[in-house]
Amino acid sequence: MPASRSASSSLLLDRVSTTTTTFRRMRRSVFRRASRVVVSPKAETTTEEKETSSSSSLEERVATVPYFNDARAKRVLVGKAGSELLERRNCRDFIALPNEENSSALVKLRETIDEGWQRHELQGYGHASQWPEIFERAECLIREQFPQFGEECEILAGTGWLEDESEAIDWVIRRPEKHVIASKIPFAKRMHRDPDSWTNPSTSQRPREGWTKLSMQDIERYQYRFINVHLITSALDPTYNAWQSPLVVMLPRESGKREWPFEKQTLTMTEEGAKDESKLEGKNGINPFSWIKGGNRLTRFAHKKEDKPPQSDVIVEETDISDFEFPELTHSDEQEFVTNGALLFDSFDCWHGAAAWCEDKSFKKKLTDIDPKGRQPFHSARCSIEMRFRVRIDQQSKQGKASPSVPWGPFSSAVRSGKFVDARALRDSEARYDLNKGRQI
């Protein structure tokens, strides 16, 4: 992140600190009015804890979380409070919430993204070899934020689940579907985990049967963590979060020892249905020339005419696509969420999706009074970038004995127990894992 932006953010947070008491009253007001807000007793903080929390940022916000055929207003912890929640729930092996004040690796990553943004923005996504600089920087960030994985762990770009890795989408820029620049890969608005909840069975990126043999070699010795590095690249609000459509990440249940309940749904889709699902809905109807002028990267090249329409990413097979089974998360009162302007999380073990802030107008007005960017679609529309990694951790000592530097992850434990061997062997709802042995109980 450029120094000017960091200084500006610090100034904004200083101004937020003067209104912390007002914000807390507003949050309580929001919770009283939100008819479906459920606050876990475990997540409650005492008055003493609140007083000792950083006064320079908000502790929690309220967002509508997209469950299957449902949406729930849930509290989402942000900033220092989010990091403290991860520590209390023993979830630091799954999620990290860095900021520029405590992470030099994050500062360098943002600088590298800024330097190459104009060159890569139009493409929108690609293999790691097409933008290697950000993967080198992001690897440093992963090592900084997850030191418990050990200095000898391997950090590999991408998920590794395709036979031809040159076709993999290892980095992707996301925008709303109706943004003035059409997003090739829009937000995933449903709560999902990356390997087992793809809604379009014809996409070229969907893992095929037996993909774990490609991606997770020598699974009896090595565990794998599939870390996503997610950064907001548009303007951040005064709380260091996205103005719109924040990515919320749900904490693993019992520190990963147990699955959250979910239902397995069956999707029947034909070739034509698969093609229709991948089409964008078109322009958003807002006249971009009425927006603020300038070189903002959200609209750079927005009106460049193309000789032909962009090609679809969907590979259509010759026959109808068979039924496809995938899990849909069930709401639970105990589920807890975090978000941040920069998120590192295990996308295979953590449910995540694009939510929507549902705070009242007075709260939003307070934020936009501090930073007027939030009033302008030009700045407030969320743009983000994510990079996908596979962290390979040796669970044995040099003598061949079990000597894990970190407990086995639930996904690796599921695979070691026979899950994902074929396309139908998904994880089980409410499954329990022995993370010391790396097996499903």
Secondary structure in CASP SS format (residue, H / E / C, confidence):
PFRMAT SS
TARGET T0000
AUTHOR 0000-0000-0000
METHOD secondary structure of the structure
MODEL  1
M C 1.00
P C 1.00
A H 1.00
S H 1.00
R H 1.00
S H 1.00
A H 1.00
S H 1.00
S H 1.00
S H 1.00
L H 1.00
L H 1.00
L H 1.00
D H 1.00
R H 1.00
V H 1.00
S H 1.00
T C 1.00
T C 1.00
T H 1.00
T H 1.00
T H 1.00
F H 1.00
R H 1.00
R H 1.00
M H 1.00
R H 1.00
R H 1.00
S H 1.00
V H 1.00
F H 1.00
R H 1.00
R H 1.00
A C 1.00
S C 1.00
R C 1.00
V C 1.00
V C 1.00
V C 1.00
S C 1.00
P H 1.00
K H 1.00
A H 1.00
E C 1.00
T C 1.00
T C 1.00
T H 1.00
E H 1.00
E H 1.00
K H 1.00
E H 1.00
T H 1.00
S C 1.00
S C 1.00
S C 1.00
S C 1.00
S C 1.00
L C 1.00
E C 1.00
E E 1.00
R E 1.00
V E 1.00
A E 1.00
T E 1.00
V E 1.00
P E 1.00
Y E 1.00
F C 1.00
N C 1.00
D E 1.00
A E 1.00
R E 1.00
A E 1.00
K E 1.00
R E 1.00
V E 1.00
L E 1.00
V E 1.00
G H 1.00
K H 1.00
A H 1.00
G H 1.00
S H 1.00
E H 1.00
L H 1.00
L H 1.00
E H 1.00
R H 1.00
R C 1.00
N C 1.00
C C 1.00
R C 1.00
D C 1.00
F C 1.00
I E 1.00
A E 1.00
L C 1.00
P C 1.00
N C 1.00
E C 1.00
E C 1.00
N C 1.00
S C 1.00
S H 1.00
A H 1.00
L H 1.00
V H 1.00
K H 1.00
L H 1.00
R H 1.00
E H 1.00
T H 1.00
I H 1.00
D H 1.00
E H 1.00
G H 1.00
W H 1.00
Q H 1.00
R H 1.00
H H 1.00
E C 1.00
L C 1.00
Q C 1.00
G C 1.00
Y E 1.00
G E 1.00
H C 1.00
A H 1.00
S H 1.00
Q H 1.00
W C 1.00
P H 1.00
E H 1.00
I H 1.00
F H 1.00
E H 1.00
R H 1.00
A H 1.00
E H 1.00
C H 1.00
L H 1.00
I H 1.00
R H 1.00
E H 1.00
Q H 1.00
F C 1.00
P H 1.00
Q H 1.00
F H 1.00
G C 1.00
E C 1.00
E C 1.00
C C 1.00
E E 1.00
I E 1.00
L E 1.00
A E 1.00
G C 1.00
T C 1.00
G C 1.00
W C 1.00
L C 1.00
E C 1.00
D C 1.00
E H 1.00
S H 1.00
E H 1.00
A C 1.00
I C 1.00
D C 1.00
W E 1.00
V E 1.00
I E 1.00
R E 1.00
R C 1.00
P C 1.00
E C 1.00
K C 1.00
H C 1.00
V C 1.00
I C 1.00
A C 1.00
S C 1.00
K C 1.00
I C 1.00
P C 1.00
F C 1.00
A C 1.00
K C 1.00
R C 1.00
M C 1.00
H E 1.00
R C 1.00
D C 1.00
P C 1.00
D C 1.00
S C 1.00
W C 1.00
T C 1.00
N C 1.00
P C 1.00
S C 1.00
T E 1.00
S C 1.00
Q C 1.00
R C 1.00
P C 1.00
R C 1.00
E C 1.00
G C 1.00
W H 1.00
T H 1.00
K H 1.00
L H 1.00
S H 1.00
M C 1.00
Q C 1.00
D C 1.00
I C 1.00
E C 1.00
R C 1.00
Y E 1.00
Q E 1.00
Y E 1.00
R E 1.00
F C 1.00
I E 1.00
N E 1.00
V E 1.00
H E 1.00
L E 1.00
I E 1.00
T C 1.00
S C 1.00
A C 1.00
L E 1.00
D C 1.00
P C 1.00
T C 1.00
Y C 1.00
N C 1.00
A E 1.00
W C 1.00
Q C 1.00
S C 1.00
P C 1.00
L E 1.00
V E 1.00
V E 1.00
M E 1.00
L C 1.00
P C 1.00
R E 1.00
E H 1.00
S H 1.00
G H 1.00
K C 1.00
R E 1.00
E C 1.00
W C 1.00
P C 1.00
F E 1.00
E E 1.00
K E 1.00
Q E 1.00
T E 1.00
L E 1.00
T E 1.00
M E 1.00
T C 1.00
E H 1.00
E H 1.00
G H 1.00
A H 1.00
K H 1.00
D H 1.00
E H 1.00
S C 1.00
K C 1.00
L C 1.00
E C 1.00
G C 1.00
K C 1.00
N C 1.00
G C 1.00
I C 1.00
N C 1.00
P H 1.00
F H 1.00
S H 1.00
W C 1.00
I C 1.00
K C 1.00
G C 1.00
G C 1.00
N C 1.00
R C 1.00
L C 1.00
T C 1.00
R C 1.00
F C 1.00
A C 1.00
H C 1.00
K C 1.00
K C 1.00
E C 1.00
D C 1.00
K C 1.00
P C 1.00
P C 1.00
Q C 1.00
S C 1.00
D C 1.00
V E 1.00
I C 1.00
V C 1.00
E C 1.00
E C 1.00
T C 1.00
D C 1.00
I E 1.00
S E 1.00
D E 1.00
F E 1.00
E E 1.00
F E 1.00
P E 1.00
E E 1.00
L E 1.00
T C 1.00
H C 1.00
S C 1.00
D C 1.00
E C 1.00
Q C 1.00
E C 1.00
F E 1.00
V E 1.00
T E 1.00
N C 1.00
G C 1.00
A E 1.00
L E 1.00
L E 1.00
F E 1.00
D E 1.00
S C 1.00
F C 1.00
D C 1.00
C C 1.00
W C 1.00
H E 1.00
G E 1.00
A E 1.00
A C 1.00
A E 1.00
W E 1.00
C C 1.00
E C 1.00
D C 1.00
K H 1.00
S H 1.00
F H 1.00
K H 1.00
K H 1.00
K H 1.00
L H 1.00
T H 1.00
D H 1.00
I H 1.00
D C 1.00
P H 1.00
K H 1.00
G H 1.00
R H 1.00
Q C 1.00
P H 1.00
F H 1.00
H H 1.00
S H 1.00
A C 1.00
R C 1.00
C C 1.00
S E 1.00
I E 1.00
E E 1.00
M E 1.00
R E 1.00
F E 1.00
R E 1.00
V E 1.00
R E 1.00
I E 1.00
D E 1.00
Q C 1.00
Q E 1.00
S C 1.00
K C 1.00
Q C 1.00
G C 1.00
K C 1.00
A E 1.00
S C 1.00
P C 1.00
S C 1.00
V C 1.00
P C 1.00
W C 1.00
G C 1.00
P H 1.00
F H 1.00
S H 1.00
S H 1.00
A H 1.00
V H 1.00
R H 1.00
S C 1.00
G C 1.00
K C 1.00
F C 1.00
V C 1.00
D C 1.00
A C 1.00
R C 1.00
A C 1.00
L C 1.00
R C 1.00
D C 1.00
S C 1.00
E C 1.00
A C 1.00
R E 1.00
Y E 1.00
D E 1.00
L C 1.00
N C 1.00
K C 1.00
G C 1.00
R E 1.00
Q E 1.00
I C 1.00
END
